[in-house]
Amino acid sequence: MARASRRQAYKLKVRRYNVQLWKAFGEPAKKYAVNIAIEQITGKAIPSEYSNDHMVRGHEQEPIARMMYEEETFSEVDEGGFFTSEFVGCSPDGLVGHNGLIEIKSVIASTQFATVKRQALDPAYKWQCVGNLKFTGRDWIDFVSYCSEFPEDNQLFIHRLKKEDQQNEFEMIDLRIVEFKKLVEETKNTILTNNYSV
């Protein structure tokens, strides 16, 4: 009886997430699926050389934001490393103690303005933060938004997400990974059979 109830509850959750979960994958996901498929077929990694001004600024300013975070929170941040869970992995920007993580974004002024006004994390980074929580097993993550152009008292914005509040999102990630694996397998099949017809 309890097992049936759990199954029914799970099916209801899947229905509730349906719109977001079964939405077609966008072009970046499809390109990533092609790369994974080719890597799995050939056994060779495809190097990523993509970069833009935002990424360059992030690499330059991340140490400043990390230092400001440590001063503001009286904590020490260790290197994040790379965490894997079967098919996926993540690399948070830092580990805080035994239970926490940080994800740092160095942003332009208009983005910082919107984040501070919202008093929450930038929605563009929600799933990265939730994924970092899920795959590291840590209890919380601080989203850190840093803007050097802002006045000093608003250069750093911190918003915490807790693992206990993200269980529905974790289930959504699990379901979406299943769909992405199917996309990778379909892509591999297309490449291996040379069947590119639409």
C-alpha positions in Angstrom: 0.0 0.0 0.0 2.7 2.5 1.0 4.8 1.5 -2.1 1.8 2.2 -4.4 1.2 5.5 -2.7 4.8 6.5 -3.3 4.5 5.5 -6.9 1.3 7.6 -7.3 2.9 10.6 -5.7 5.9 10.3 -8.0 3.7 10.1 -11.0 1.9 13.2 -9.8 5.2 15.0 -9.5 6.2 14.0 -13.0 2.9 15.4 -14.3 3.5 18.6 -12.4 7.0 19.0 -13.9 5.8 17.9 -17.3 6.0 21.2 -19.1 9.6 21.9 -18.0 10.8 18.3 -18.2 9.7 17.3 -21.6 10.5 20.5 -23.3 12.7 19.9 -26.3 16.4 20.3 -25.6 17.8 23.6 -27.0 20.8 23.9 -29.4 23.5 24.0 -26.7 22.3 20.7 -25.2 22.1 19.1 -28.7 25.6 20.2 -29.5 26.8 18.9 -26.2 25.0 15.6 -26.9 26.9 15.3 -30.2 30.2 15.9 -28.4 29.5 13.3 -25.8 28.3 10.8 -28.5 31.5 11.3 -30.5 33.7 11.0 -27.3 32.0 7.8 -26.4 32.4 6.4 -30.0 36.0 7.4 -30.4 37.2 7.3 -26.8 38.8 10.7 -27.3 37.9 13.9 -25.5 36.8 16.9 -27.6 38.6 20.0 -26.2 36.6 23.0 -25.4 38.2 26.3 -26.3 35.1 28.5 -26.0 35.6 31.8 -24.1 33.9 35.2 -24.0 34.5 38.5 -22.2 32.3 37.4 -19.2 34.3 34.3 -18.7 37.6 36.1 -18.9 36.3 38.7 -16.3 35.1 35.9 -14.1 38.5 34.2 -14.1 40.2 37.5 -13.3 37.8 38.6 -10.6 36.9 35.3 -8.9 39.8 35.5 -6.4 38.7 38.9 -5.3 35.1 37.8 -4.8 36.3 34.7 -2.9 38.4 36.9 -0.6 35.5 39.2 0.0 33.2 36.3 0.7 35.7 34.8 3.3 35.9 38.2 5.0 32.2 38.8 5.1 31.2 35.2 6.3 34.3 34.6 8.5 34.9 31.3 6.6 37.7 29.7 4.7 37.0 28.5 1.1 38.9 25.6 -0.3 39.2 24.7 -4.0 36.0 23.1 -5.4 37.4 20.2 -7.4 35.3 18.0 -9.6 32.5 15.8 -8.4 31.0 13.0 -10.5 27.8 11.0 -10.3 27.7 8.3 -13.0 26.8 10.3 -16.1 27.2 13.9 -14.9 29.6 16.0 -12.9 30.1 19.5 -11.5 32.8 21.7 -10.4 31.7 24.3 -7.8 33.9 27.3 -7.3 34.7 26.4 -3.7 34.1 24.2 -0.6 33.2 25.9 2.7 33.8 23.7 5.7 32.4 20.2 5.6 28.9 21.1 4.5 28.9 24.1 2.2 29.8 25.3 -1.3 30.0 28.5 -3.2 29.3 29.4 -6.8 30.8 32.8 -7.8 29.7 34.9 -10.7 31.5 38.1 -11.7 28.8 40.1 -13.4 28.2 43.4 -15.2 26.4 46.3 -13.4 23.0 45.7 -14.8 23.0 42.0 -13.8 24.1 42.9 -10.3 21.4 45.6 -10.0 18.7 43.0 -11.0 20.1 40.4 -8.5 20.4 42.9 -5.6 16.9 44.2 -6.4 15.5 40.6 -6.6 17.2 39.6 -3.3 17.6 36.1 -4.7 20.0 34.3 -7.0 20.0 35.0 -10.7 17.6 32.5 -12.3 20.1 31.9 -15.1 22.3 30.1 -12.5 19.6 28.2 -10.5 20.1 24.8 -12.1 23.9 25.1 -11.9 23.6 25.8 -8.1 21.0 23.0 -7.6 23.1 20.6 -9.6 26.2 21.5 -7.5 24.2 20.7 -4.3 22.9 17.4 -5.7 26.1 16.0 -7.0 28.4 17.1 -4.2 26.0 15.9 -1.5 26.7 19.1 0.5 24.0 20.7 2.7 24.0 24.3 1.3 25.4 26.5 -1.4 26.0 30.2 -1.4 25.4 31.9 -4.7 27.9 34.8 -4.8 27.4 37.6 -7.3 30.2 40.1 -7.5 30.4 43.4 -9.5 33.5 45.5 -9.1 31.7 48.5 -10.7 29.1 48.7 -8.0 29.4 50.8 -4.8 31.5 48.9 -2.2 28.6 47.9 0.1 26.8 46.2 -2.8 29.7 44.7 -4.8 29.0 41.3 -3.2 25.6 39.7 -3.0 25.2 36.3 -1.3 22.1 34.1 -1.5 22.0 30.6 0.2 20.2 27.6 -1.1 19.7 24.6 1.2 19.7 21.0 0.1 16.6 20.2 2.1 14.6 22.8 0.1 15.6 21.4 -3.3 14.2 17.8 -3.3 11.7 18.5 -6.0 14.4 20.0 -8.2 16.7 17.0 -7.6 13.9 14.8 -8.9 13.5 17.0 -11.9 17.3 16.7 -12.6 17.1 12.9 -12.3 14.3 12.8 -14.9 16.0 15.3 -17.2 19.2 13.3 -17.1 17.3 10.2 -18.3 16.0 12.2 -21.2 19.4 13.6 -22.0 20.9 10.1 -22.0 18.3 9.1 -24.5 19.3 12.1 -26.7 23.0 11.0 -26.5 22.1 7.4 -27.5 19.9 8.6 -30.4 22.8 10.8 -31.5 25.3 7.9 -31.3 22.9 5.7 -33.3 22.6 8.4 -36.0 26.4 8.7 -36.3 27.1 5.0 -36.2 24.4 4.1 -38.7 25.1 7.1 -40.9 21.3 7.8 -40.9 21.0 11.5 -40.8 17.5 11.8 -42.3 15.0 13.9 -40.4 
